[in-house]
Amino acid sequence: MATVVISIIFYLIVLLFSVIIHELAHGYVAASLGDPTAKYEGRLTLNPLRHLDPFGSIILPILLFVATAGQGPIFGWAKPVPINPYNFRDKKYGEIKVSIAGPASNISLAIIFGLILRFLPQTLLVMNPGITTVLSYIVFINIWLAVFNLIPVPPLDGSWILFSFLPEKFYYVKNFLRQYGIVILIFLILFGGFFWFNVINFLFQIITGQMLSV
């Protein structure tokens, strides 16, 4: 029981800081493009208290972890970093750059810690299985956050990327996704488990050279 509780706590900590880094990436890229909104509101910090969303950062991940016995899908979110695209120097691609920054930060974390897991001596990993678990959690969670946020459905980052490239004549597609985005998202989460697992497992193997076991 104690091991399960420790796993839940560690998983939630990794998830929390991963979504915070995700939001920070949005804020820093926006700031680099001339928008100081996130800075003025004190959101360019790793202090979790500035980013916590009571439901998305705490309640939902715990409920999902318990309901699925830690087998997922388990996700959450922090409070979105405030952005004002009218301040961007790059009016054409500014929103795309900011949108991509979040998932890119998670992919970067997954690659960094995945390569550490891949190239650590096997004798060390065998003697210290906790290291494998910790690194696997970090890689898995960040792959999942990146893949999840790239779904082109509002309010996820993927929708902003899609809308930026979608010609105006397809305005009805934007309106449909904005109207039914949440419904589509819930459907994909509830019934796309096998697909998501295969995508994440595939990326996990490419990065770490190991089978997904978290």
C-alpha positions in Angstrom: 0.0 0.0 0.0 2.8 2.4 0.9 4.5 1.7 -2.4 1.3 2.6 -4.3 0.8 5.8 -2.4 4.5 6.8 -3.1 4.0 6.0 -6.8 0.8 8.1 -6.9 2.5 11.1 -5.2 5.6 10.9 -7.4 3.5 10.5 -10.6 1.4 13.6 -9.7 4.5 15.6 -8.9 6.0 14.8 -12.2 2.7 15.5 -14.0 2.4 18.9 -12.2 5.8 20.1 -13.0 5.5 18.9 -16.6 2.4 20.9 -17.2 3.9 23.9 -15.5 7.0 23.7 -17.8 4.5 23.3 -20.7 2.8 26.6 -19.7 6.1 28.3 -19.0 7.2 27.5 -22.5 4.1 29.3 -23.9 4.8 32.3 -21.7 8.5 32.6 -22.5 8.0 32.3 -26.2 5.3 34.9 -26.0 7.6 37.2 -24.1 10.3 36.7 -26.7 7.8 37.8 -29.3 7.1 41.0 -27.4 4.2 40.0 -25.2 4.9 40.7 -21.4 1.4 39.7 -20.2 2.6 36.5 -18.5 5.5 38.2 -16.9 3.4 41.0 -15.5 1.0 38.5 -14.0 3.9 36.6 -12.3 3.4 33.4 -14.3 7.0 33.0 -15.5 8.0 31.0 -12.5 8.4 27.4 -11.5 6.4 28.1 -8.2 3.5 25.6 -8.6 1.2 27.8 -6.5 1.2 30.4 -9.3 0.0 27.7 -11.8 -2.2 25.3 -9.9 -5.7 24.7 -11.3 -7.6 22.9 -8.4 -9.5 20.6 -10.7 -7.1 20.1 -13.6 -3.9 19.9 -11.5 -5.0 18.0 -8.5 -8.5 16.5 -8.4 -8.7 15.1 -12.0 -5.3 13.4 -12.0 -5.9 11.7 -8.7 -9.3 10.5 -9.8 -7.9 9.1 -13.0 -5.0 7.5 -11.3 -7.3 5.7 -8.8 -9.9 4.9 -11.4 -7.4 3.3 -13.8 -5.1 1.8 -11.2 -2.3 3.9 -12.6 -2.7 2.5 -16.1 -4.0 5.7 -17.7 -5.0 7.7 -19.5 -4.0 10.1 -16.7 -3.6 13.7 -17.6 -4.2 17.2 -16.2 -3.5 20.8 -16.8 -2.2 24.0 -15.1 -3.9 27.4 -15.4 -3.2 28.6 -19.0 -0.6 31.3 -19.1 -2.2 34.6 -20.2 -1.2 35.6 -23.7 -2.0 38.7 -25.8 -1.3 38.0 -29.5 -1.8 41.7 -30.3 1.6 42.3 -28.7 3.4 39.9 -30.9 6.0 41.3 -33.2 5.5 38.4 -35.5 1.8 38.8 -36.4 1.8 36.0 -39.0 3.4 33.1 -37.1 3.4 34.3 -33.5 0.5 32.3 -32.4 1.8 29.1 -34.0 5.2 29.6 -32.3 3.6 30.0 -28.9 1.2 27.1 -29.5 4.0 24.7 -30.5 6.2 25.8 -27.6 4.2 23.8 -25.0 4.3 20.4 -26.7 7.9 21.0 -27.8 8.9 21.5 -24.2 7.4 18.2 -23.2 9.0 16.4 -26.2 12.3 17.9 -25.2 12.0 16.6 -21.6 11.0 13.2 -22.9 14.0 13.0 -25.1 16.5 14.2 -22.5 15.3 11.8 -19.8 14.7 9.1 -22.3 18.2 9.2 -23.6 19.5 9.1 -20.0 17.4 5.9 -19.5 18.6 4.5 -22.7 22.3 5.0 -22.1 22.7 4.4 -18.4 24.6 1.2 -17.7 22.2 -1.8 -17.4 24.0 -3.0 -14.3 23.1 0.3 -12.6 19.5 0.0 -13.6 19.2 -3.6 -12.5 20.7 -2.8 -9.1 18.5 0.4 -8.7 15.1 -0.4 -10.3 13.8 2.8 -8.8 15.8 4.8 -11.3 14.1 3.1 -14.2 10.7 3.8 -12.7 11.5 7.5 -12.1 12.9 8.1 -15.6 10.1 6.0 -17.2 7.5 8.1 -15.5 9.0 11.4 -16.7 9.3 10.2 -20.3 5.8 8.6 -20.4 4.1 11.7 -18.9 5.8 14.1 -21.2 5.2 12.1 -24.3 1.5 11.8 -23.3 1.2 15.6 -22.7 2.8 16.4 -26.0 0.6 14.0 -28.0 -2.5 15.0 -26.1 -2.0 18.7 -26.6 -1.3 18.3 -30.3 -4.8 17.0 -30.9 -6.3 19.6 -33.2 -9.4 20.2 -31.1 -10.1 23.3 -29.0 -9.0 24.2 -26.4 -5.8 22.2 -27.0 -2.6 23.7 -28.6 -3.2 21.6 -31.8 -6.3 23.5 -32.6 -4.4 26.8 -32.7 -1.9 25.3 -35.0 -4.6 23.9 -37.2 -6.6 27.2 -37.3 -3.5 29.1 -38.2 -3.0 27.1 -41.4 -6.6 26.5 -42.3 -7.8 28.7 -45.1 -10.7 31.1 -44.3 -13.0 29.2 -46.7 -13.0 26.3 -44.1 -14.5 28.6 -41.4 -17.2 26.0 -40.9 -14.6 23.5 -39.7 -13.4 26.0 -37.1 -16.9 26.7 -36.0 -17.7 23.0 -35.7 -14.6 22.2 -33.7 -15.1 25.2 -31.4 -18.7 24.2 -30.8 -18.1 20.4 -30.3 -14.5 20.4 -29.3 -15.0 19.3 -25.7 -17.4 16.5 -26.8 -14.9 15.2 -29.4 -12.1 15.4 -26.9 -14.0 13.4 -24.3 -14.9 10.8 -26.9 -11.2 10.5 -28.0 -10.1 10.1 -24.4 -12.7 7.5 -23.4 -12.6 5.4 -26.6 -9.2 6.0 -28.0 -7.2 4.2 -25.2 -5.8 1.5 -27.5 -4.7 4.0 -30.1 -3.1 6.4 -27.5 -1.3 3.6 -25.9 0.2 2.4 -29.2 1.3 5.9 -30.2 2.9 6.6 -26.8 4.5 3.1 -26.6 5.9 3.6 -30.1 7.5 7.0 -29.2 8.6 5.6 -25.8 10.5 2.7 -27.6 12.1 5.1 -30.1 13.4 7.4 -27.4 14.4 4.9 -24.7 14.9 1.6 -26.7 12.7 -0.1 -24.1 9.1 -1.3 -23.9 6.7 0.9 -22.0 6.1 -0.5 -18.5 4.6 2.3 -16.4 
